[in-house]
Amino acid sequence: ATAHIITAVIGSGVLSLAWAIAQLGWVAGPAVLILFALVNIYTSNLLAHCYRAGDPVTGQRNYTYMDAVKANLGE
C-alpha cells in the first residue's frame, strides 16, 4: 500500500512536470529548469550543513532528524 501511494503521488507529479515545462516554451522552460536546479542545490547544501553541528569538519554528527533539530534549535 505504501509503494502504491508513493507511486501515485510521485508519478503524476513527474508526468505533469514535463508537460508544464513544455508549455512554457524554449525560453522560459529551460530558465525554470535552471531555477529548479538552483533551488535543489541550495536545499541539498542546507541539508549537508545540518549533518554536523558546530564545526563542519570536527563537529558532532547528527545521524537522525531529531538529532539535527536538537543541535540547531536546542532542546
Buried (B, 14 or more C-beta within 10 A) or exposed (E): EEEEEEEEEEEEEEEEEEEEBEEEEEEEBEEBEEEEEEEEEEEEEEEEEBBBBEEEEEEEEBEEEEBBEEBEEEE
